[in-house]
Amino acid sequence: MPESDRGLAGAGLGLRRALLSPLLAADEEVVDFLEVAPENWIGVGGRLGKQFRNIAERYTIALHGLSLDIGGPDPIDIELVRSVRQLITTIKAPFYSEHLSYCAADGHLYDLLPIPFTEDSVRFMELNSSTARLLELLRDNVNATGREILSQLAGELGMPTEAVLGFGSELLDDLAKQSIIGC
């Protein structure tokens, strides 16, 4: 299994299904890390799922998402966040990034569209990025109160705590209703 402090130095390769068998058959690591789109591997079982888990034990995996829709007006797909989080945990991925794009409109478009240069787009990105970060803080600070977590988020965003508490309280209520807290 790759060491967690190894990072992403060196040469990486985008993992495709056709590469699973050759990578597993190689005598030694032929690349330093693999980039993987989590959406392509969430819920994959059977032979391919087993091969993927074996690859994850052998290589450092950098997850690079395609579908979070941080730049779009739709709310963050909570089920996708849960699934990505589970995959990160399962394969012990040390790195996860996401495209800053518009890629959903009442469902996933499976295209990375440019974000319009408007104030509304900036507000959507701030809210969606804040939602994603809030989910991460909730996961990492399960013993903290909602106010403590929102205060930390306010500091990271460079905003007054009271401003974040306004939208954050509603967001925490919504997340609690969807059973996100604590998972």
Number of C-alpha atoms within 10 A of each C-alpha: 12 16 11 11 8 11 15 16 8 8 10 16 15 14 17 12 11 8 12 15 13 10 19 16 10 9 8 9 12 13 13 17 24 19 19 18 21 21 18 12 17 14 12 12 12 9 8 14 14 12 17 21 15 16 20 20 16 17 21 27 29 25 22 17 19 21 26 27 29 28 27 25 19 17 16 20 17 16 11 15 17 14 16 21 17 15 18 18 11 11 17 17 19 17 15 17 11 14 16 20 20 26 24 23 12 8 11 14 13 11 12 16 16 12 16 13 8 8 9 12 17 15 14 18 21 15 19 22 18 20 22 17 14 20 23 13 17 20 15 12 14 13 11 12 11 19 16 14 21 26 20 16 22 19 13 11 13 9 12 12 18 13 12 19 20 11 13 24 14 11 15 21 13 12 15 12 10 11 10 17 14 12 11
